[in-house]
Amino acid sequence: MANKFKNIFISYAKADKYIAGELKRYLEKYDFDVFVAHDDIEGGDLWMADIIDRLKKTDIFIPLYSQNFEKSEWTYQECGGAIVADAEIYPISLDGVTFARGFINRHQAMKLEQYPEITFIKLIKKFASKKNTYWRDRMIEKLNTFGSFNETREVFNIYESFDYDKKSINKFVKNCANNGQVFDTFNARPIIRKLMDKYKKVINKSLFKDLMSKIDR
């Protein structure tokens, strides 16, 4: 199944463009086409027409709520465009502003954590809760790149929500065994054991033995 949530539009005030850029770079790791105006509009482009065009294509709209956002001339126009486009809306609060004015005010924002990557991971978890094989397979690939126990701990319960076939569960087991940031993460181990027990009839015996030896040591 293809990624049905491909196009993301990040709406932000100019003063908050650094965090918008950081969020864009993180989401692009997951194969999204992410639009932020300061990166994606070339000098001399018809920027208003370009923004309108991108809003029409938007699947996911992420407004970065802040006092700067409240004062911006353009952010609320972008919010209106996202509502007309029937985009899914996932706000993030940068400074404690958790609701915005107008039709978008029913969407409460996630608060930006001290370490922004944790907020970005939680955002990905919201997308990954959409049950489809694209997200399952993409998150199995992601097991190879978890670079910290914090990242693994925050995101790992996603894996419990997926259904697996023979190929995908064996890939899951192999990738878990290849990354110490996964198999040595405390809260990942019971989820790994649960999935291995559930699918043990179709897991390659050598892969099963290798991973079990690592999480039981």
MDTraj code that builds the backbone (N, CA, C; nanometers):
import mdtraj as md
import numpy as np

residues = "MET ALA ASN LYS PHE LYS ASN ILE PHE ILE SER TYR ALA LYS ALA ASP LYS TYR ILE ALA GLY GLU LEU LYS ARG TYR LEU GLU LYS TYR ASP PHE ASP VAL PHE VAL ALA HIS ASP ASP ILE GLU GLY GLY ASP LEU TRP MET ALA ASP ILE ILE ASP ARG LEU LYS LYS THR ASP ILE PHE ILE PRO LEU TYR SER GLN ASN PHE GLU LYS SER GLU TRP THR TYR GLN GLU CYS GLY GLY ALA ILE VAL ALA ASP ALA GLU ILE TYR PRO ILE SER LEU ASP GLY VAL THR PHE ALA ARG GLY PHE ILE ASN ARG HIS GLN ALA MET LYS LEU GLU GLN TYR PRO GLU ILE THR PHE ILE LYS LEU ILE LYS LYS PHE ALA SER LYS LYS ASN THR TYR TRP ARG ASP ARG MET ILE GLU LYS LEU ASN THR PHE GLY SER PHE ASN GLU THR ARG GLU VAL PHE ASN ILE TYR GLU SER PHE ASP TYR ASP LYS LYS SER ILE ASN LYS PHE VAL LYS ASN CYS ALA ASN ASN GLY GLN VAL PHE ASP THR PHE ASN ALA ARG PRO ILE ILE ARG LYS LEU MET ASP LYS TYR LYS LYS VAL ILE ASN LYS SER LEU PHE LYS ASP LEU MET SER LYS ILE ASP ARG".split()
xyz = np.array([
    [0.0849, -0.1200, 0.0000],
    [0.0000, 0.0000, 0.0000],
    [0.0881, 0.1246, 0.0000],
    [0.0554, 0.2183, -0.0830],
    [0.1332, 0.3414, -0.0914],
    [0.1067, 0.4290, 0.0296],
    [0.1966, 0.5243, 0.0510],
    [0.1777, 0.6210, 0.1589],
    [0.0690, 0.7184, 0.1182],
    [-0.0498, 0.7061, 0.1787],
    [-0.1614, 0.7918, 0.1405],
    [-0.1496, 0.9314, 0.1998],
    [-0.0564, 0.9511, 0.2913],
    [-0.0352, 1.0819, 0.3523],
    [0.1016, 1.1331, 0.3080],
    [0.1116, 1.1690, 0.1806],
    [0.2419, 1.1985, 0.1223],
    [0.2826, 1.3447, 0.1369],
    [0.1888, 1.4378, 0.1186],
    [0.2226, 1.5796, 0.1111],
    [0.1926, 1.6519, 0.2429],
    [0.2953, 1.7169, 0.2951],
    [0.2828, 1.7887, 0.4224],
    [0.3129, 1.9361, 0.3998],
    [0.2315, 2.0193, 0.4603],
    [0.2495, 2.1649, 0.4557],
    [0.2715, 2.2116, 0.5993],
    [0.3850, 2.2761, 0.6256],
    [0.4133, 2.3316, 0.7581],
    [0.3869, 2.4814, 0.7535],
    [0.2947, 2.5269, 0.8380],
    [0.2592, 2.6687, 0.8463],
    [0.3239, 2.7285, 0.9705],
    [0.3931, 2.8398, 0.9542],
    [0.4704, 2.8958, 1.0644],
    [0.4901, 3.0452, 1.0418],
    [0.5181, 3.1148, 1.1493],
    [0.5574, 3.2551, 1.1391],
    [0.7053, 3.2634, 1.1036],
    [0.7433, 3.3693, 1.0361],
    [0.8808, 3.3842, 0.9886],
    [0.9826, 3.3710, 1.1015],
    [0.9473, 3.4205, 1.2196],
    [1.0405, 3.4145, 1.3331],
    [1.0648, 3.2718, 1.3806],
    [0.9787, 3.1780, 1.3396],
    [0.9905, 3.0389, 1.3830],
    [1.0425, 2.9479, 1.2720],
    [1.1090, 3.0057, 1.1719],
    [1.1471, 2.9259, 1.0553],
    [1.2526, 2.8202, 1.0869],
    [1.3335, 2.8392, 1.1928],
    [1.4360, 2.7388, 1.2249],
    [1.3715, 2.6061, 1.2632],
    [1.2736, 2.6103, 1.3539],
    [1.2102, 2.4856, 1.3967],
    [1.1290, 2.4255, 1.2823],
    [1.0721, 2.5086, 1.1944],
    [1.0018, 2.4574, 1.0763],
    [1.0981, 2.3785, 0.9871],
    [1.2188, 2.4314, 0.9703],
    [1.3194, 2.3623, 0.8902],
    [1.3642, 2.2315, 0.9527],
    [1.3796, 2.2302, 1.0873],
    [1.4181, 2.1078, 1.1570],
    [1.3107, 2.0003, 1.1416],
    [1.1849, 2.0410, 1.1552],
    [1.0746, 1.9463, 1.1397],
    [1.0702, 1.8917, 0.9974],
    [1.0902, 1.9774, 0.9002],
    [1.0924, 1.9326, 0.7609],
    [1.1989, 1.8256, 0.7392],
    [1.3193, 1.8507, 0.7878],
    [1.4280, 1.7551, 0.7679],
    [1.3967, 1.6210, 0.8336],
    [1.3329, 1.6245, 0.9500],
    [1.3000, 1.5000, 1.0187],
    [1.1939, 1.4215, 0.9413],
    [1.0890, 1.4895, 0.8983],
    [0.9802, 1.4206, 0.8277],
    [1.0255, 1.3655, 0.6927],
    [1.1211, 1.4316, 0.6302],
    [1.1707, 1.3827, 0.5009],
    [1.2417, 1.2484, 0.5144],
    [1.2873, 1.2140, 0.6347],
    [1.3446, 1.0816, 0.6572],
    [1.2413, 0.9720, 0.6329],
    [1.1140, 1.0076, 0.6439],
    [1.0058, 0.9113, 0.6273],
    [0.9387, 0.9238, 0.4896],
    [1.0098, 0.9826, 0.3963],
    [0.9655, 0.9882, 0.2562],
    [0.8485, 1.0818, 0.2307],
    [0.8263, 1.1788, 0.3173],
    [0.7233, 1.2778, 0.2910],
    [0.7767, 1.3870, 0.1991],
    [0.6863, 1.4456, 0.1237],
    [0.7139, 1.5664, 0.0473],
    [0.6678, 1.6828, 0.1349],
    [0.7644, 1.7515, 0.1954],
    [0.7335, 1.8522, 0.2979],
    [0.7586, 1.9917, 0.2430],
    [0.6590, 2.0777, 0.2580],
    [0.6683, 2.2139, 0.2063],
    [0.6795, 2.3139, 0.3209],
    [0.7879, 2.3910, 0.3188],
    [0.7992, 2.5102, 0.4038],
    [0.8435, 2.6244, 0.3124],
    [0.7785, 2.7373, 0.3236],
    [0.7947, 2.8419, 0.2229],
    [0.9382, 2.8902, 0.2083],
    [1.0122, 2.9058, 0.3190],
    [1.1453, 2.9656, 0.3069],
    [1.2444, 2.8728, 0.2388],
    [1.2161, 2.7410, 0.2347],
    [1.3027, 2.6462, 0.1653],
    [1.2577, 2.6197, 0.0223],
    [1.1279, 2.6233, -0.0012],
    [1.0723, 2.5650, -0.1221],
    [1.0238, 2.6641, -0.2266],
    [1.0278, 2.7928, -0.1987],
    [0.9892, 2.8922, -0.2987],
    [1.1137, 2.9662, -0.3456],
    [1.1441, 2.9524, -0.4717],
    [1.2621, 3.0174, -0.5286],
    [1.2396, 3.1682, -0.5417],
    [1.3497, 3.2429, -0.5361],
    [1.3400, 3.3860, -0.5557],
    [1.2768, 3.4183, -0.6901],
    [1.1810, 3.5098, -0.6892],
    [1.1139, 3.5480, -0.8118],
    [0.9907, 3.4659, -0.8446],
    [0.9696, 3.3532, -0.7709],
    [0.8481, 3.2741, -0.7944],
    [0.7246, 3.3541, -0.7561],
    [0.6132, 3.3156, -0.8152],
    [0.4852, 3.3734, -0.7748],
    [0.4445, 3.3038, -0.6455],
    [0.4949, 3.3544, -0.5329],
    [0.4874, 3.2799, -0.4076],
    [0.3444, 3.2564, -0.3597],
    [0.2549, 3.3496, -0.3785],
    [0.1186, 3.3296, -0.3320],
    [0.0516, 3.2170, -0.4100],
    [0.0694, 3.2159, -0.5424],
    [0.0117, 3.1105, -0.6248],
    [0.0722, 2.9749, -0.5887],
    [0.2017, 2.9724, -0.5580],
    [0.2691, 2.8482, -0.5224],
    [0.2142, 2.7938, -0.3908],
    [0.1945, 2.8819, -0.2928],
    [0.1399, 2.8404, -0.1639],
    [-0.0010, 2.7854, -0.1803],
    [-0.0835, 2.8518, -0.2582],
    [-0.2207, 2.8052, -0.2817],
    [-0.2193, 2.6675, -0.3480],
    [-0.1301, 2.6502, -0.4458],
    [-0.1201, 2.5218, -0.5146],
    [-0.0799, 2.4113, -0.4182],
    [0.0164, 2.4388, -0.3305],
    [0.0606, 2.3383, -0.2346],
    [-0.0481, 2.3065, -0.1321],
    [-0.1226, 2.4069, -0.0913],
    [-0.2322, 2.3825, 0.0023],
    [-0.3377, 2.2901, -0.0578],
    [-0.3651, 2.3060, -0.1863],
    [-0.4635, 2.2209, -0.2523],
    [-0.4198, 2.0738, -0.2515],
    [-0.2896, 2.0504, -0.2539],
    [-0.2358, 1.9140, -0.2587],
    [-0.2094, 1.8543, -0.1214],
    [-0.2280, 1.9340, -0.0176],
    [-0.1841, 1.8948, 0.1152],
    [-0.2688, 1.7813, 0.1739],
    [-0.1996, 1.6786, 0.2241],
    [-0.2656, 1.5700, 0.2971],
    [-0.2608, 1.5950, 0.4475],
    [-0.1474, 1.6474, 0.4939],
    [-0.1273, 1.6749, 0.6362],
    [-0.0807, 1.8192, 0.6509],
    [-0.1462, 1.8916, 0.7385],
    [-0.1156, 2.0333, 0.7630],
    [-0.0687, 2.0462, 0.9072],
    [0.0527, 2.1025, 0.9244],
    [0.1105, 2.1161, 1.0578],
    [0.1345, 2.2638, 1.0871],
    [0.0433, 2.3282, 1.1593],
    [0.0678, 2.4670, 1.2001],
    [0.1528, 2.4709, 1.3270],
    [0.2512, 2.5584, 1.3293],
    [0.3373, 2.5747, 1.4465],
    [0.2856, 2.6922, 1.5286],
    [0.1992, 2.6602, 1.6250],
    [0.1377, 2.7636, 1.7069],
    [0.2422, 2.8341, 1.7936],
    [0.2312, 2.9646, 1.7993],
    [0.3182, 3.0449, 1.8858],
    [0.2595, 3.1854, 1.8909],
    [0.3155, 3.2691, 1.9750],
    [0.2735, 3.4091, 1.9752],
    [0.3036, 3.4738, 1.8405],
    [0.4133, 3.4310, 1.7787],
    [0.4460, 3.4822, 1.6451],
    [0.3404, 3.4395, 1.5434],
    [0.2943, 3.3147, 1.5543],
    [0.1912, 3.2624, 1.4653],
    [0.0640, 3.3453, 1.4784],
    [0.0282, 3.3804, 1.6015],
    [-0.0928, 3.4579, 1.6278],
    [-0.0877, 3.5944, 1.5593],
    [0.0309, 3.6502, 1.5501],
    [0.0462, 3.7851, 1.4956],
    [0.0666, 3.7878, 1.3445],
    [0.0888, 3.6709, 1.2863],
    [0.1228, 3.6653, 1.1441],
    [0.0034, 3.7011, 1.0562],
    [0.0317, 3.7701, 0.9475],
    [-0.0723, 3.8072, 0.8525],
    [-0.1178, 3.6887, 0.7691],
    [-0.0297, 3.5868, 0.7514],
    [-0.0557, 3.4818, 0.6539],
    [-0.0939, 3.3472, 0.7132],
    [-0.0549, 3.3193, 0.8378],
    [-0.0741, 3.1838, 0.8896],
    [-0.2215, 3.1431, 0.8936],
    [-0.3092, 3.2343, 0.9298],
    [-0.4502, 3.1975, 0.9387],
    [-0.5129, 3.1795, 0.8007],
    [-0.4590, 3.2478, 0.7003],
    [-0.5051, 3.2228, 0.5640],
    [-0.4639, 3.0824, 0.5197],
    [-0.3436, 3.0422, 0.5582],
    [-0.2991, 2.9060, 0.5275],
    [-0.3853, 2.8031, 0.6001],
    [-0.4230, 2.8321, 0.7247],
    [-0.5110, 2.7414, 0.7993],
    [-0.6443, 2.7241, 0.7266],
    [-0.6988, 2.8341, 0.6783],
    [-0.8240, 2.8273, 0.6030],
    [-0.8103, 2.7418, 0.4788],
    [-0.6972, 2.7556, 0.4099],
    [-0.6726, 2.6748, 0.2909],
    [-0.6643, 2.5269, 0.3233],
    [-0.6046, 2.4935, 0.4383],
    [-0.5935, 2.3533, 0.4791],
    [-0.7296, 2.2935, 0.5101],
    [-0.8161, 2.3730, 0.5719],
    [-0.9509, 2.3249, 0.6029],
    [-1.0286, 2.3004, 0.4741],
    [-1.0184, 2.3923, 0.3788],
    [-1.0861, 2.3752, 0.2497],
    [-1.0327, 2.2509, 0.1777],
    [-0.9023, 2.2246, 0.1903],
    [-0.8403, 2.1084, 0.1256],
    [-0.8724, 1.9777, 0.1978],
    [-0.9396, 1.9878, 0.3133],
    [-0.9743, 1.8705, 0.3946],
    [-0.8500, 1.7931, 0.4374],
    [-0.7436, 1.8667, 0.4693],
    [-0.6202, 1.8051, 0.5175],
    [-0.6363, 1.7602, 0.6627],
    [-0.5599, 1.6585, 0.7012],
    [-0.5519, 1.6226, 0.8426],
    [-0.4626, 1.7270, 0.9104],
    [-0.5028, 1.7719, 1.0297],
    [-0.4353, 1.8843, 1.0951],
    [-0.3745, 1.8388, 1.2268],
    [-0.2432, 1.8615, 1.2413],
    [-0.1696, 1.8225, 1.3609],
    [-0.0848, 1.9404, 1.4093],
    [-0.1403, 2.0285, 1.4933],
    [-0.0638, 2.1454, 1.5383],
    [0.0446, 2.1084, 1.6403],
    [0.1492, 2.1898, 1.6424],
    [0.2535, 2.1818, 1.7456],
    [0.2653, 2.3196, 1.8097],
    [0.2655, 2.3229, 1.9425],
    [0.2830, 2.4488, 2.0141],
    [0.4294, 2.4706, 2.0468],
    [0.4829, 2.5839, 2.0068],
    [0.6240, 2.6144, 2.0311],
    [0.6477, 2.6847, 2.1640],
    [0.5461, 2.7568, 2.2136],
    [0.5699, 2.8398, 2.3333],
    [0.4505, 2.8433, 2.4294],
    [0.3679, 2.7412, 2.4260],
    [0.2557, 2.7354, 2.5187],
    [0.1217, 2.7725, 2.4591],
    [0.1207, 2.8304, 2.3402],
    [-0.0053, 2.8597, 2.2711],
    [-0.0574, 2.7272, 2.2152],
    [-0.1690, 2.6757, 2.2705],
    [-0.2152, 2.5424, 2.2315],
    [-0.3394, 2.5430, 2.1439],
    [-0.4069, 2.6571, 2.1327],
    [-0.5219, 2.6683, 2.0436],
    [-0.5056, 2.7918, 1.9560],
    [-0.5644, 2.7886, 1.8384],
    [-0.5611, 2.9041, 1.7487],
    [-0.7029, 2.9539, 1.7258],
    [-0.7135, 3.0708, 1.6657],
    [-0.8445, 3.1313, 1.6394],
    [-0.9096, 3.0708, 1.5155],
    [-1.0403, 3.0916, 1.5043],
    [-1.1113, 3.0529, 1.3826],
    [-1.1476, 2.9054, 1.3782],
    [-1.1740, 2.8554, 1.2556],
    [-1.2198, 2.7184, 1.2384],
    [-1.1190, 2.6151, 1.2866],
    [-0.9926, 2.6534, 1.2933],
    [-0.8886, 2.5574, 1.3314],
    [-0.8799, 2.5391, 1.4834],
    [-0.9604, 2.6134, 1.5600],
    [-0.9434, 2.6128, 1.7057],
    [-0.9847, 2.4819, 1.7713],
    [-1.0486, 2.3920, 1.6978],
    [-1.0835, 2.2626, 1.7577],
    [-0.9642, 2.1673, 1.7624],
    [-0.8551, 2.2071, 1.7016],
    [-0.7356, 2.1220, 1.6985],
    [-0.6360, 2.1680, 1.8050],
    [-0.6277, 2.0937, 1.9154],
    [-0.5333, 2.1281, 2.0207],
    [-0.3928, 2.0827, 1.9817],
    [-0.2956, 2.1637, 2.0181],
    [-0.1576, 2.1368, 1.9757],
    [-0.0835, 2.0453, 2.0719],
    [0.0072, 1.9653, 2.0155],
    [0.1094, 1.8978, 2.0938],
    [0.2116, 2.0023, 2.1376],
    [0.2641, 1.9886, 2.2581],
    [0.3647, 2.0831, 2.3053],
    [0.5040, 2.0397, 2.2592],
    [0.5839, 2.1363, 2.2173],
    [0.7217, 2.1075, 2.1768],
    [0.8025, 2.0685, 2.2995],
    [0.8635, 1.9506, 2.2949],
    [0.9443, 1.9012, 2.4070],
    [1.0775, 1.9763, 2.4136],
    [1.1460, 1.9560, 2.5268],
    [1.2782, 2.0182, 2.5420],
    [1.3719, 1.9729, 2.4301],
    [1.3599, 1.8454, 2.3933],
    [1.4345, 1.7931, 2.2786],
    [1.3349, 1.7779, 2.1637],
    [1.3373, 1.8667, 2.0644],
    [1.2348, 1.8677, 1.9593],
    [1.2142, 1.7340, 1.8906],
    [1.3196, 1.6526, 1.8783],
    [1.3055, 1.5253, 1.8092],
    [1.2002, 1.4366, 1.8748],
    [1.1855, 1.4472, 2.0077],
    [1.0844, 1.3674, 2.0775],
    [0.9447, 1.4062, 2.0303],
    [0.9215, 1.5369, 2.0120],
    [0.7926, 1.5825, 1.9579],
    [0.7720, 1.5301, 1.8170],
    [0.8777, 1.5322, 1.7364],
    [0.8664, 1.4853, 1.5984],
    [0.8329, 1.3353, 1.5957],
    [0.8924, 1.2584, 1.6874],
    [0.8635, 1.1152, 1.6971],
    [0.7166, 1.0935, 1.7321],
    [0.6662, 1.1710, 1.8274],
    [0.5250, 1.1574, 1.8662],
    [0.4335, 1.1906, 1.7493],
    [0.4745, 1.2856, 1.6676],
    [0.3974, 1.3210, 1.5485],
    [0.3948, 1.2037, 1.4506],
    [0.5105, 1.1420, 1.4292],
    [0.5192, 1.0259, 1.3417],
    [0.4291, 0.9139, 1.3932],
    [0.4212, 0.8978, 1.5246],
    [0.3358, 0.7935, 1.5816],
    [0.1894, 0.8172, 1.5466],
    [0.1488, 0.9421, 1.5393],
    [0.0115, 0.9724, 1.4994],
    [-0.0140, 0.9287, 1.3553],
    [0.0850, 0.9525, 1.2681],
    [0.0693, 0.9104, 1.1290],
    [0.0700, 0.7576, 1.1192],
    [0.1599, 0.6954, 1.1941],
    [0.1781, 0.5502, 1.1852],
    [0.0611, 0.4736, 1.2444],
    [-0.0246, 0.5414, 1.3199],
    [-0.1411, 0.4734, 1.3745],
    [-0.2417, 0.4410, 1.2633],
    [-0.2213, 0.5007, 1.1447],
    [-0.3017, 0.4638, 1.0290],
    [-0.2570, 0.3240, 0.9854],
    [-0.3429, 0.2256, 1.0048],
    [-0.2997, 0.0872, 0.9816],
    [-0.2905, 0.0579, 0.8320],
    [-0.1701, 0.0498, 0.7830],
    [-0.1492, 0.0042, 0.6461],
    [-0.0090, -0.0513, 0.6331],
    [0.0124, -0.1290, 0.5290],
    [0.1409, -0.1976, 0.5157],
    [0.2543, -0.1021, 0.4826],
    [0.2232, 0.0137, 0.4232],
    [0.3293, 0.1119, 0.3983],
    [0.3957, 0.1495, 0.5309],
    [0.3152, 0.1856, 0.6293],
    [0.3730, 0.2292, 0.7569],
    [0.4419, 0.1159, 0.8297],
    [0.3832, -0.0020, 0.8225],
    [0.4494, -0.1168, 0.8868],
    [0.5884, -0.1377, 0.8282],
    [0.5959, -0.1435, 0.6963],
    [0.7244, -0.1709, 0.6319],
    [0.8228, -0.0560, 0.6498],
    [0.7721, 0.0664, 0.6474],
    [0.8598, 0.1826, 0.6660],
    [0.9169, 0.1849, 0.8069],
    [0.8345, 0.1510, 0.9055],
    [0.8831, 0.1505, 1.0435],
    [0.9775, 0.0332, 1.0701],
    [0.9592, -0.0766, 1.0009],
    [1.0554, -0.1870, 1.0137],
    [1.1915, -0.1434, 0.9605],
    [1.1932, -0.0714, 0.8491],
    [1.3202, -0.0178, 0.7973],
    [1.3838, 0.0779, 0.8977],
    [1.3000, 0.1546, 0.9646],
    [1.3498, 0.2546, 1.0595],
    [1.4254, 0.1911, 1.1752],
    [1.3994, 0.0648, 1.2054],
    [1.4703, -0.0036, 1.3135],
    [1.6216, -0.0001, 1.2935],
    [1.6651, 0.0072, 1.1683],
    [1.8089, 0.0107, 1.1389],
    [1.8739, 0.1424, 1.1769],
    [1.7947, 0.2477, 1.1928],
    [1.8526, 0.3811, 1.2075],
    [1.8280, 0.4448, 1.3435],
    [1.7542, 0.3773, 1.4335],
    [1.7390, 0.4340, 1.5674],
    [1.8773, 0.4511, 1.6282],
    [1.9066, 0.5762, 1.6683],
    [2.0407, 0.6048, 1.7169],
    [2.0501, 0.6317, 1.8654],
    [1.9384, 0.6169, 1.9385],
    [1.9410, 0.6410, 2.0827],
    [1.8324, 0.5595, 2.1504],
    [1.8549, 0.5311, 2.2789],
    [1.7533, 0.4608, 2.3570],
    [1.6276, 0.5466, 2.3707],
    [1.6456, 0.6792, 2.3799],
    [1.5297, 0.7681, 2.3922],
    [1.4378, 0.7564, 2.2708],
    [1.4961, 0.7580, 2.1524],
    [1.4164, 0.7486, 2.0307],
    [1.3422, 0.6150, 2.0262],
    [1.4127, 0.5064, 2.0557],
    [1.3498, 0.3746, 2.0558],
    [1.2371, 0.3682, 2.1584],
    [1.2625, 0.4171, 2.2788],
    [1.1637, 0.4106, 2.3872],
    [1.0363, 0.4853, 2.3510],
    [1.0512, 0.6027, 2.2891],
    [0.9352, 0.6853, 2.2580],
    [0.8472, 0.6252, 2.1498],
    [0.9073, 0.5549, 2.0568],
    [0.8325, 0.5143, 1.9368],
    [0.7966, 0.3661, 1.9329],
    [0.8555, 0.2829, 2.0183],
    [0.8537, 0.1395, 1.9923],
    [0.7160, 0.0748, 2.0025],
    [0.6258, 0.1296, 2.0812],
    [0.4951, 0.0645, 2.0929],
    [0.4138, 0.0697, 1.9636],
    [0.4603, 0.1477, 1.8658],
    [0.3981, 0.1435, 1.7327],
    [0.3953, 0.0006, 1.6786],
    [0.5035, -0.0732, 1.7006],
    [0.5197, -0.2032, 1.6358],
    [0.4155, -0.3043, 1.6814],
    [0.3622, -0.2843, 1.7992],
    [0.2599, -0.3745, 1.8514],
    [0.1279, -0.3606, 1.7760],
    [0.1068, -0.2476, 1.7101],
    [-0.0227, -0.2207, 1.6465],
    [-0.0336, -0.2785, 1.5063],
    [0.0782, -0.3260, 1.4492],
    [0.0764, -0.3738, 1.3116],
    [0.0453, -0.5234, 1.3030],
    [-0.0121, -0.5634, 1.1905],
    [-0.0227, -0.7046, 1.1556],
    [0.0942, -0.7390, 1.0640],
    [0.1502, -0.8599, 1.0818],
    [0.2692, -0.8998, 1.0078],
    [0.2421, -1.0255, 0.9261],
    [0.3065, -1.0328, 0.8090],
    [0.3112, -1.1582, 0.7361],
    [0.4499, -1.2197, 0.7585],
    [0.4768, -1.3322, 0.6952],
    [0.6027, -1.4028, 0.7187],
    [0.7241, -1.3160, 0.6855],
    [0.7189, -1.2503, 0.5711],
    [0.8323, -1.1688, 0.5280],
    [0.8561, -1.0515, 0.6233],
    [0.7515, -0.9818, 0.6614],
    [0.7682, -0.8608, 0.7426],
    [0.8109, -0.8937, 0.8857],
    [0.7603, -1.0028, 0.9437],
    [0.7999, -1.0347, 1.0819],
    [0.9458, -1.0802, 1.0865],
    [0.9912, -1.1499, 0.9823],
    [1.1318, -1.1903, 0.9801],
    [1.2231, -1.0689, 0.9614],
    [1.1791, -0.9726, 0.8832],
    [1.2563, -0.8494, 0.8677],
    [1.2592, -0.7725, 0.9988],
    [1.1472, -0.7689, 1.0689],
    [1.1413, -0.7038, 1.2000],
    [1.2417, -0.7675, 1.2962],
    [1.2418, -0.8992, 1.3040],
    [1.3317, -0.9706, 1.3954],
    [1.4777, -0.9438, 1.3585],
    [1.5090, -0.9524, 1.2310],
    [1.6469, -0.9303, 1.1854],
    [1.6954, -0.7901, 1.2184],
    [1.6113, -0.6895, 1.1925],
    [1.6525, -0.5511, 1.2167],
    [1.6639, -0.5201, 1.3654],
    [1.5764, -0.5780, 1.4463],
    [1.5896, -0.5615, 1.5920],
    [1.7228, -0.6172, 1.6408],
    [1.7592, -0.7342, 1.5894],
    [1.8828, -0.8001, 1.6334],
    [2.0074, -0.7257, 1.5890],
    [1.9968, -0.6471, 1.4823],
    [2.1134, -0.5771, 1.4279],
    [2.1398, -0.4413, 1.4930],
    [2.0532, -0.3976, 1.5828],
    [2.0685, -0.2634, 1.6416],
    [2.0585, -0.2714, 1.7936],
    [2.1720, -0.2517, 1.8594],
    [2.1743, -0.2561, 2.0058],
    [2.0892, -0.1492, 2.0705],
    [2.0650, -0.0383, 1.9990],
    [1.9778, 0.0671, 2.0526],
    [1.8322, 0.0197, 2.0582],
    [1.8027, -0.0909, 1.9907],
    [1.6687, -0.1496, 1.9951],
    [1.6628, -0.2619, 2.0983],
    [1.7438, -0.3670, 2.0803],
    [1.7277, -0.4831, 2.1679],
    [1.7742, -0.4577, 2.3111],
    [1.8521, -0.3519, 2.3344],
    [1.8927, -0.3176, 2.4710],
    [1.8024, -0.2118, 2.5358],
    [1.6979, -0.1683, 2.4653],
    [1.6038, -0.0717, 2.5228],
    [1.5018, -0.1461, 2.6072],
    [1.4896, -0.1053, 2.7340],
    [1.4128, -0.1826, 2.8322],
    [1.2680, -0.2051, 2.7889],
    [1.1971, -0.0982, 2.7473],
    [1.0545, -0.1158, 2.7185],
    [1.0299, -0.1802, 2.5825],
    [1.1352, -0.1939, 2.4989],
    [1.1187, -0.2622, 2.3707],
    [1.1152, -0.4136, 2.3888],
    [1.1828, -0.4640, 2.4895],
    [1.1980, -0.6090, 2.5042],
    [1.0651, -0.6836, 2.5214],
    [0.9739, -0.6392, 2.6087],
    [0.8474, -0.7143, 2.6202],
    [0.7649, -0.7131, 2.4921],
    [0.7728, -0.6053, 2.4148],
    [0.6999, -0.5989, 2.2880],
    [0.7615, -0.6958, 2.1878],
    [0.8951, -0.7003, 2.1839],
    [0.9637, -0.7952, 2.0956],
    [0.9253, -0.9382, 2.1317],
    [0.9283, -0.9704, 2.2615],
    [0.8935, -1.1066, 2.3054],
    [0.7494, -1.1419, 2.2669],
    [0.6588, -1.0474, 2.2858],
    [0.5180, -1.0716, 2.2549],
    [0.4992, -1.1023, 2.1068],
    [0.5664, -1.0236, 2.0206],
    [0.5524, -1.0436, 1.8764],
    [0.6198, -1.1737, 1.8321],
    [0.7335, -1.2048, 1.8928],
    [0.8026, -1.3287, 1.8563],
    [0.7211, -1.4510, 1.8982],
    [0.6558, -1.4434, 2.0120],
    [0.5706, -1.5540, 2.0554],
    [0.4484, -1.5691, 1.9635],
    [0.3911, -1.4578, 1.9242],
    [0.2724, -1.4598, 1.8389],
    [0.3023, -1.5178, 1.7018],
    [0.4221, -1.4869, 1.6478],
    [0.4542, -1.5261, 1.5103],
    [0.5648, -1.6320, 1.5035],
    [0.5902, -1.7026, 1.6127],
    [0.7057, -1.7920, 1.6167],
    [0.7007, -1.9044, 1.5125],
    [0.5809, -1.9406, 1.4686],
    [0.5694, -2.0483, 1.3695],
    [0.6249, -2.0089, 1.2327],
    [0.6326, -1.8789, 1.2061],
    [0.6804, -1.8362, 1.0738],
    [0.8147, -1.7632, 1.0803],
    [0.8714, -1.7475, 1.2002],
    [1.0011, -1.6808, 1.2135],
    [1.1128, -1.7812, 1.1901],
    [1.2101, -1.7420, 1.1083],
    [1.3271, -1.8244, 1.0837],
    [1.3932, -1.8614, 1.2169],
    [1.4246, -1.9880, 1.2353],
    [1.4735, -2.0366, 1.3645],
    [1.6045, -1.9707, 1.4061],
    [1.6944, -1.9510, 1.3109],
    [1.8233, -1.8897, 1.3470],
    [1.8059, -1.7425, 1.3849],
    [1.7154, -1.6721, 1.3143],
    [1.6862, -1.5328, 1.3502],
    [1.6215, -1.5255, 1.4880],
    [1.5292, -1.6173, 1.5133],
    [1.4610, -1.6229, 1.6427],
    [1.5634, -1.6426, 1.7556],
    [1.6507, -1.7384, 1.7378],
    [1.7502, -1.7708, 1.8402],
    [1.8459, -1.6544, 1.8633],
    [1.8876, -1.5890, 1.7553],
    [1.9822, -1.4775, 1.7658],
    [1.9223, -1.3621, 1.8460],
    [1.8003, -1.3230, 1.8137],
    [1.7396, -1.2101, 1.8846],
    [1.7070, -1.2458, 2.0294],
    [1.6568, -1.3663, 2.0535],
    [1.6248, -1.4064, 2.1902],
    [1.7493, -1.4062, 2.2795],
    [1.8615, -1.4471, 2.2225],
    [1.9861, -1.4481, 2.3011],
    [2.0285, -1.3067, 2.3408],
    [1.9924, -1.2094, 2.2590],
    [2.0309, -1.0705, 2.2867],
    [1.9369, -1.0030, 2.3856],
    [1.8074, -1.0324, 2.3792],
    [1.7158, -0.9648, 2.4724],
    [1.7092, -1.0364, 2.6069],
    [1.7599, -1.1614, 2.6134],
    [1.7578, -1.2364, 2.7398],
    [1.8890, -1.2296, 2.8171],
    [1.9884, -1.1664, 2.7596],
    [2.1200, -1.1684, 2.8267],
    [2.1216, -1.0740, 2.9471],
])
top = md.Topology()
chain = top.add_chain()
for i, resn in enumerate(residues, 1):
    res = top.add_residue(resn, chain, resSeq=i)
    for name in ("N", "CA", "C"):
        top.add_atom(name, md.element.get_by_symbol(name[0]), res)
traj = md.Trajectory(xyz[None], top)
